[in-house]
Amino acid sequence: MKLFLKWWLLISLTILGLGIATYFNFVEFVYTNDLTKLTIVIFSLFIATTIVIGYKVWNQNVRQSRGEKRGYRFEGEWYMSECVVQLGMIGTVIGFIYMLYSVFTNLNINDTLAVQQSLSMMAQGMGTALLTTLVGLTSSVLIKSQLVMVENDQ
């Protein structure tokens, strides 16, 4: 039961952090500024992986209370922690492609309005690149924190 309580404390702190981010409108900011919406996919994978880890930790505690020694393996969860990073990197590449494509396709440097619009589109692409990277890395760190805690306890 001790391991499950440690895991639950980590999840509670994660939920608190997400609540604070929501209070300061950061979640809405990420959603509106991510052109690819990969942050939704990354966050969904984070939630699903966290639920699976929690289920395995809970079942492991139940099994240990019955006297069974066999524990769970977490290869799939380690793989998902790497997948969310890779999805963040894919979002980065897409954001940079969008940024470069939108800026240099029909750029007329003599037209100030066109330059301003191009810079605005460039900022959108850069925002997508950085936000997907941030969400991917944060999700990976949180998943890996859970896994290290669980595996060190075993």
C-alpha positions as CSV (number, residue, x, y, z in Angstrom):
1,M,0.0,0.0,0.0
2,K,3.0,2.3,0.6
3,L,3.9,2.3,-3.1
4,F,0.4,3.1,-4.2
5,L,0.3,6.0,-1.7
6,K,3.6,7.4,-3.1
7,W,2.2,7.0,-6.6
8,W,-1.0,8.8,-5.6
9,L,1.0,11.6,-4.0
10,L,2.8,12.2,-7.3
11,I,-0.4,12.1,-9.3
12,S,-2.1,14.5,-6.8
13,L,0.8,17.0,-7.2
14,T,0.5,16.6,-11.0
15,I,-3.2,17.3,-10.8
16,L,-2.5,20.4,-8.6
17,G,0.0,21.6,-11.2
18,L,-2.5,21.1,-14.0
19,G,-5.1,23.0,-11.9
20,I,-2.7,25.9,-11.4
21,A,-1.9,25.9,-15.2
22,T,-5.6,26.0,-15.9
23,Y,-6.2,28.8,-13.4
24,F,-3.6,30.9,-15.2
25,N,-5.1,30.0,-18.6
26,F,-2.0,28.2,-19.7
27,V,-3.9,25.1,-20.8
28,E,-6.2,27.2,-23.0
29,F,-3.1,29.1,-24.3
30,V,-1.5,25.8,-25.3
31,Y,-4.6,24.5,-26.9
32,T,-5.3,27.6,-29.0
33,N,-1.7,28.1,-30.1
34,D,-0.9,24.6,-31.1
35,L,-1.7,24.3,-34.8
36,T,-1.2,20.6,-35.0
37,K,-3.2,19.7,-31.8
38,L,-0.5,17.1,-31.1
39,T,-0.5,18.4,-27.5
40,I,-4.0,16.7,-27.1
41,V,-2.6,13.4,-28.4
42,I,0.4,13.7,-26.1
43,F,-1.7,14.6,-23.1
44,S,-4.1,11.7,-23.8
45,L,-1.2,9.3,-24.0
46,F,0.1,10.6,-20.7
47,I,-3.3,10.1,-19.0
48,A,-3.7,6.6,-20.4
49,T,-0.2,5.6,-19.4
50,T,-0.6,7.0,-15.9
51,I,-3.9,5.1,-15.5
52,V,-2.1,1.9,-16.6
53,I,0.7,2.5,-14.1
54,G,-1.7,3.2,-11.3
55,Y,-3.7,0.0,-12.1
56,K,-0.5,-2.1,-12.1
57,V,0.6,-0.5,-8.8
58,W,-2.8,-1.1,-7.2
59,N,-2.9,-4.7,-8.4
60,Q,0.7,-5.3,-7.3
61,N,-0.2,-4.1,-3.8
62,V,-3.3,-6.4,-3.8
63,R,-1.1,-9.4,-4.9
64,Q,1.5,-8.7,-2.3
65,S,-1.1,-8.6,0.5
66,R,-2.2,-12.1,-0.7
67,G,1.4,-13.3,-0.4
68,E,2.1,-13.4,-4.2
69,K,5.6,-12.2,-5.2
70,R,5.2,-11.8,-8.9
71,G,5.3,-8.1,-10.0
72,Y,4.5,-6.3,-13.2
73,R,6.8,-5.4,-16.0
74,F,6.7,-1.8,-17.4
75,E,8.3,-2.0,-20.8
76,G,5.2,-0.6,-22.6
77,E,5.1,2.3,-20.2
78,W,8.8,3.1,-20.8
79,Y,8.1,3.0,-24.5
80,M,5.2,5.4,-24.1
81,S,7.4,7.8,-22.2
82,E,9.7,7.9,-25.2
83,C,6.7,8.1,-27.6
84,V,5.5,11.3,-26.0
85,V,8.9,12.9,-26.5
86,Q,9.0,11.8,-30.1
87,L,5.5,13.2,-30.7
88,G,6.7,16.5,-29.2
89,M,9.7,16.5,-31.6
90,I,7.4,15.8,-34.5
91,G,5.3,18.8,-33.5
92,T,8.5,20.8,-33.4
93,V,9.4,19.9,-36.9
94,I,5.9,20.6,-38.2
95,G,5.9,24.0,-36.4
96,F,9.3,24.9,-38.0
97,I,8.1,23.7,-41.5
98,Y,4.9,25.8,-41.1
99,M,7.0,28.8,-39.9
100,L,9.4,28.6,-42.8
101,Y,6.8,27.8,-45.4
102,S,4.5,30.6,-44.3
103,V,7.2,33.2,-44.2
104,F,9.1,32.7,-47.4
105,T,6.4,31.6,-49.9
106,N,4.9,34.9,-51.0
107,L,7.0,37.4,-49.1
108,N,7.2,40.9,-50.6
109,I,9.5,42.9,-48.4
110,N,8.3,46.2,-49.9
111,D,4.8,45.6,-48.5
112,T,4.8,46.3,-44.7
113,L,1.4,44.6,-44.1
114,A,2.6,41.4,-45.9
115,V,5.7,41.4,-43.7
116,Q,3.7,41.8,-40.6
117,Q,1.4,39.0,-41.6
118,S,4.3,36.8,-42.4
119,L,5.9,37.5,-39.0
120,S,2.6,36.7,-37.3
121,M,2.4,33.3,-39.1
122,M,6.1,32.8,-38.2
123,A,5.2,33.3,-34.6
124,Q,2.4,30.7,-34.8
125,G,4.8,28.1,-36.3
126,M,7.4,28.8,-33.6
127,G,4.7,28.7,-30.9
128,T,3.6,25.3,-32.1
129,A,7.1,24.0,-32.2
130,L,7.9,25.1,-28.7
131,L,4.6,24.1,-27.1
132,T,4.5,20.6,-28.5
133,T,8.1,20.2,-27.3
134,L,7.2,21.4,-23.8
135,V,4.2,19.2,-23.5
136,G,6.1,16.1,-24.8
137,L,9.0,16.6,-22.5
138,T,6.9,17.4,-19.4
139,S,4.7,14.3,-20.0
140,S,7.8,12.1,-20.5
141,V,9.4,13.4,-17.2
142,L,6.1,12.7,-15.3
143,I,5.7,9.2,-16.7
144,K,9.4,8.4,-16.1
145,S,9.1,9.7,-12.5
146,Q,6.3,7.3,-11.9
147,L,8.2,4.4,-13.4
148,V,11.4,5.1,-11.5
149,M,9.5,5.3,-8.3
150,V,7.7,2.0,-9.0
151,E,10.7,0.1,-10.2
152,N,12.9,1.3,-7.3
153,D,10.3,0.0,-4.9
154,Q,10.3,-3.4,-6.5
